[in-house]
């Protein structure tokens, strides 16, 4: 028996299905986590259950992840679609900082018969199907896992006329309102008089299919919440070194609110449903099965496209609710608000051709387009303007990107070291687990340097009060 005394019933209680995954988990605990904190290990195992695709390259937990991920039916009457024999060329930024697994995944994606072009951003790391940080342009086809599980995940930034000195003198107030008006964790939602309202909930698309209609109650419950994973809501100071005419902001330092989250359980359920459908229709070789696609000239493809766009608009509505509530709580004049999303597919032009551009953890960076690229809970984020680099398919990174697996972070990062790092940067943290520690991420300055030809930096955001899920974990 493992020294942590974690049993099969404990795993069932957090949602593990009866079967091989529980046995694998118990054995891996016994072999690798005997000296770890029980709560931290249980949190980690819950993350594997909720986000198995994030652990496929984990040096310890990948066997559990592979067992948990739903496999396509072993036998199918649909003929296998062959891949291209050679890998089409694609642009890579910051190649020396990108792990081989992410490169290998991108090479498989470039061999799809529908692929037109691709690019890999400097924050890239291995994902599920398309790597995180991967950009893929296809011909009249959409890949559900090329979009990702958290459809329409995005960044939103509000800049206020509140000076840095006021924030320094009133941090207790900012912290109190941040806790009062945000919700994190699996299944988290607003109740009673605090339940949020938004026009997106009245959209006709919610009645387009029985499947989408059945998700309406979940969408209502979770509107205006942030879920888990690496999602956050944070107060910080943004500095403009020079005047920006487009934003009508003078050089200086301002209080700002930055949020990162997506379409919650609504989007995750859509992703799972249509990925399963795509795998049933589009039978690819084993190494490419998670890149199964739906033609946009098919009913299934059009249905997913509708659901994806609805989930993206729902994610945007969640940010709007959070920002409006915290703006009202704090006061001050809103100077500007910038929002951009990733984990999405867009209809665009590439070399004069109509294509579908998938950005799975990549920021749109067409010429003049504004975006936000965060670092970590202690590292700065950047407000940027795209340069429209065609080789990058008008894209940039969506963050710093992980350099340490979640298992590695849990086993090597101590709470003391994390607290020391937070103190050194003057950051107050509410929630989060060790797997989200700053050390788990690449150096954001190195990432930004690798994409200097993709974006111009307009301002630097320094986080000061950060809130994440209490256990750092789950989403549904």
Buried (B, 14 or more C-beta within 10 A) or exposed (E): EBEBEBEEEBBEEBEBEEEEBBEBBBEBBBEBBEEBEBEBBBBBBBBBBBBBBBBBBBEBBBBBBBBBEEEBEEEEEEEEBEBEEEBBEBBBBBEEBBBEBBBBBBBBBBBBEBBBBBBBBBBBBBBBBBBBBBBBBBBBBBBBBBBBBBBBBBBBBBBBEBBBEBBEEBBEBBBEBBEEBBBBBBBBBBEEEEEBEBEBBEBEBBEBEEEBEEBBEBBBBBBBBBBBBBBBBBBBBBBBEEEBEEBEBEEBBBBBBBBBBBBBBBBBBBBBBBBBBBBBBBBBEEEBBBBBBBBBEEEBBBBBBBBBBBBBBBBBBBBBBBBBBBBEBBEBEEBBBBBBBBBBBBEBEBEEEEBBBBBBBBBBBBEEBBBBBBBBBBBBBBBBBBBBBBBBBBBBBBBBBBBBBBBBBBBEBEEEBBEEBBEEBBBBBBBBBBBBBBBBBBBBEBBBEBBEEBBBEBBBBBBBBBBBBBBBBBBB
